[in-house]
């Protein structure tokens, strides 16, 4: 058996990022930026009012109070989107709305709640310090400032910032197109009664959903029967049009399966036994330039293998930096006993993680831990990492990978 880190290193070595391309901003959500972005202008581009009120000189209202208000002459009104045309001189005020550009001469805003207007005069009932409620030009971004580095995953806020500096297109790594192929004569799908010896294919649906959740583009390659020509045709087609391929089943040591034969003939494959539980059997290699991940057939093993090995490789294909390839490990408190077999493998226990009454993350078993038991895996939102040893008792601290 080989350590998990060695298996992951093999994967990452052959999963280079896809070639970056310019994409419209509207299509960049979830992609990884492939260029450094600097702002070509200040944001906001002009000083503006943060509140509705009156643009005034702080010196004019320094002693203002309800008993002795400062009386100023209103010389104009500014709404958002309007350009200021009238300067503010001593003894004057301009009615101003939130977001409106600040008029020359004024240095503060007396908010409307502290004023009393009558005709062309306004009474200011409280002092307004210099700069109060004024948003200066460049408060968010200065012209020439670095906005985002290459390698930044683009979320909604990032797109908003890019729009604010006038970017309509950005260079980004495209989301990998990933094919999912199930194999085996025993597999069927749909709701018709099962024939003897048949099981419904859950792995393909699960893997397609995991890919969609993680921002990749899933392609359903269907079910290949245990016929060499069928498997070869599907894999040749998939590796010719996908950026990566996931297969499910046929990777256990000692299994006779055409998947092994075909993949060994098509590419450079490694058939591994990884020192983890579940998901010990794992295959990885490259066909042409397309990474191929051979995941186990047991449903939980397939999901855990995806999480620990395939997902980091696919994130590298998507351009993520090294620090973001893997889920971070967090510390949690075991809410009950977490058992593990007495062997030398690292065990990933399916757990439910939730905040405890003290605010610390607490985990409890999601149920049965057999690699064929998909329901507890569906209930789980984390994996507790148990190294070789006695497992964990209630109150023990454990490392946890939060998966959803």
N, C-alpha and C positions, 0 to 999 in steps of 0.2 A: 504493500500500500504506500501511497505517497501523501505527503502533507497537503492540506487544502491550499496553502500559499503557493506550493510548487505547481499545482494544477492551475491555479488562477494566473500565475506568471506565464505558463504556457499559452493560455488563452490570450492574455493581453499582448503578448509578443506578436501575435498574428491577427490582431484586430486594429489596424491603423485607421485613423479618422478618414471619413469620406472627403472627397474634394469639395471645398467650399464653393458657394455660388452666391451671386447677388439675388436677393429675394425681396419682394415688396414687403413693407412693414406689416401690412395686414396678414401676411402669411408667415411671419417670423415667430409667433408665439410658440414657446417650448423648444425652439432651436438654440444652438450654441453659437454665440458671436465668434466670427473668425477674423475680426479686425479690431484694432484699438480705435475707439471713437473719442474724438475731442469735440468740444462745442465750438462752433464757429461764431457764436454770438452770446451775449449776456441773456440770462433768463432770471427774472423777467427783463425785457429790454428797456424798461423805463420805470422810474419810481411811481408807485401807485398807492391808493388809499386802501387800507385793510378794513375800513369800517365806513358805514354811512355817517355823514356828519358835515363838518365845515372845515375847509383848509384855512388855517390861520397862522399868524405869527405867535409863537409861544410867549414872546415879550408882551404882546397885547393882552394876554389873558392870565398873566402870572398871578395876579391878585384876585381873580374872579371867584365869586361865591354866590350862593342863593340870595344872600342879603344885599350884596353889592356886585351884581353881574357886570361883565364887560360887554359894552354895546358896540357892535361892529356893523359896518354897512355891507350888505350883500351885493357883490359886483358881478356875479355870474353863477352858472351851474355847470357841473361837469358830470356826465354819465359815462359808464364804461364804454369804451370804443370811440369816445370823442377826443379830439386833440385840444389841449388847453390853448386858449388865445388871449386870455386876460390875466396879467400878473396880479399877485396879491401884495398890496402895499400896507404900511402901518394903518391900523384902523379899519381894515377891510377883511372880508371873508368871502370864500367861494363855496357854495353848496356842492358837495362832492359825494358820489356814490362809490360803493365798494368796487374796487378794480379799476376805477377811473385814473388816468394819468395825473400825477401831482402837478399843480400849477406852479410856475416860477414865482419866487418870492416867499411863499408859505413854507413853514418848516414843521408843522404838526397838524393833527386832526382833532378837533373837538367833537366827540361822538354825539350823535343826534340826541341821545338820552340826556345829555347834560346841557341842552340848548333850548331856547324858547324863541321862535321866530314870529315876527309881526311885520308884514309888508316887506320893505327892502332892508329891514334891520333884524339882526339876530342878537339875542342875549346869551352870553356864554356863562354858565353857572358854576363851572369848576375850572381850575387851571389845567392846561394841557402842556406837558413837558415837551421840549424840543425833540422831534423825531417820533412822537407818540403816534402809533397806528399808521405809520408810513412804511411801506415795503420798498426798500431801496432797489435800484436796478442791479441785476447780477446777484441778488440775495441767494438764489438757488444755484446758479451756475455762472461763472465768469467766462468771458470770451477766451478761448484757448485752453480752458480747463479740460483735463482728462475726465470723461464721463464714465466709460466702461472699458475694461480690458478685454482683449480677445480671450475666449474661454468662458465668458459669462453666459450662463443659461438665461434666456430672455423670458421674463414673466410679464404680466400685464403692466406693472409699474415701469419696467424697463422700456416697454413700447411707448408708454406715455411720455417718458423723458425724451426718447428719440424723436417723437413727434413734436415735442416742445422746442427742439433745436432745428426743426425743418428737415429731418431725415425722412425720405420717402422709401429708400431701399437700404439694405444693409447686407454685408457679406456674412453668411452663416453656413454652418455645416448642415446639410439636409438630414432629416430624420431617416434613419436606415429603414429600408424595406426588408421585412423579415418574413420568410416563408415558414409555415408550420406543417409538418407531415407526420401523420400517425401511420404505423405499420402493424400489420398482423391480420391473419384470417379470422381471428376470434372477435374482431371489432365490428360493431354495427352502430347505427345511430337512428334517432327518431323514436317514436312512442309505440311502435308495433311490438307485440309480444316477442320476447326473446326466444330464439331457437336454442336447443340444447348446446352447451359449450360456448355460447356467444355472450359478450358483454358490451355494454354501450360505451362508446368512445367519449370519455370526459376530458382526457388530457388535452386534446386539440382545442376544445372550446376554452379550457382554462388558460392555456398558453397564449392563444389569440387575445384573450381578455387582458392578460398580464402585459402583453406587448402594447396594446392600446392604452392601458393605464399609464405605462411608462413613457409614452410619447413617441413610440415607434409606429411604423406603418405595417400592420399585419396582413399577410396574404395566406389564405386558406388553401393548402395544397391537397386537402382531402385525406383519404385512407388508401395506402398502398397495400395490396394483398401480398402474401408471401410467394410472389412470383418475381424472379430476378429481372425479367424484362420490364415489368411494371415499375419496380423500384428504381431501376436504372433510368427509365424514361422520365419519371417524375423528378428525380434528383438532378439529372442533366438539365431539365427545363428550369428547375428552381434555382440552381446555381448560376444559370445564365441570365436570369432576370431579377434576382434578389441580391441584396447587400449582405445577407446572412441567412442561414437556414437552421431551423430547429427540427430534429427528428425525435420521436418518442417511441421507446422500446427497442429491444435488440442490442443492448450494450452490455449485458451481464456476461461475465466470464463463463465460458463453457456453453453458452447458447449457440445453437446453429441458426444463423439468420442471414438472409441475403443482404440485409443492410450492411453488415460488416464486409462482406465480399465486394459489394458494389463500391462502397466508399473507399476501401483499400485500393481498388483498381482506378478510381477516379481521382483520388487525391492523396495527400500526405496526412494520415490519421494517427492519432495516439489513443489507444484504448486503455483507460486508467481505472485503477481501484483507489479511490480517494479515502483517506482515513477520517471519514465523517459518517455520522448516522443521523437521518437517512441519507440516501443519494450517494452511496459508495461507488457504483459503476458510472462511469462518465467517459464519453468519447469526444475528441475535438481534433479538428484538422482543417485544411484549406483545400478546396477544389477550385482550381484556377486561381482566382483572387477572392473567392467567397468563403468566409469562415463557416464551418458546419459544426453544430453542437449536437452531439448524440446524448439525449437525456434518457434516464431510466423510464421504464414503463409503469412502475407503480405510481399512482397519482401524487402522493405526497412527495415521494422522491423526485418526481419530475418538477414539482413546484420549488422544492428546496434547491435542487440543482440549478434551476433557472435563477433563483435569487442569488445564490452564492457564486456562480460561475458564468452563466450566460449573460445575466444583466450587466455585470461590470464590463464584459467584452463589448456588448452592444452599446453601452454608454461611451466607451472609447471610440467606437465607430461613429458615434454621434458628435464627437469632438469635446466631450467633457474632460476637464483637467484631472490629473491623477487623484487629487484630493477629494473629488466628487464621484469617483467610480463606485465606491462601496458605501453601503449604509453605515453611518457612525454607530459605534457601540456605546450604549448608555448603561448606567448602573441602576438596578432596581432591587426591590426587596421581595423575596419569595413569600407569597401569602400562604403557602402550604408546601408540602413535600413535593419536590421535583425529582423523580427517579430517572436513573440512567442505567444501561446495562454495564456489567463488569467487564469492560474491554478497554483497549487502548485507543479507541476512536473518540473524536470530539462529537458530542451529541447535541443536536439542535432540537430542543423541546418546544412543541407548539404551545404557546401560552396566550392568555388574554392579559393585556397590560392596561392598567387604568390608574389614575391618581388615587392615593390613599388619603385618609383623613388628615395626615400630617403634610400632605402635598407631595410626598415622595412617590415615585412610580412603583406600583406593586404589580406582581405577576402571579397568575395561577394557571394551572394546567387547563388546556382547552378540551381535554378529554383523552380518548385513546390515542396512543402514540405509534400504532402500527403504520407502516409506510403505505398500506392499502386503504387507510381510513381517511377519506377526503372530508367528511363532515367536520371533524374537529379542526382540520386545517382551515376550513372556511370560517369557523368561529374565531380562530386565532387572529391576532393582529400583530404578533411579535414572535420572535424565536429566542428562547433562552439558551445561551451558549454554555454547555457544561463540559469542561475538560475531563479527561480520564480521572476517576476518583469516585467518591461516594455519592455524588449528586448534591442536592441542596435540601436543607430543612427549612421549615417556616422560620422567617426572620433573617435567613442568610441573604447576603448580597450576591447578586448574579449579574453577569453581563448580558445585555439584551440588544437584539436588532429589531427595531420597530419597523414593520413592513407595511403598515397601512394606518 
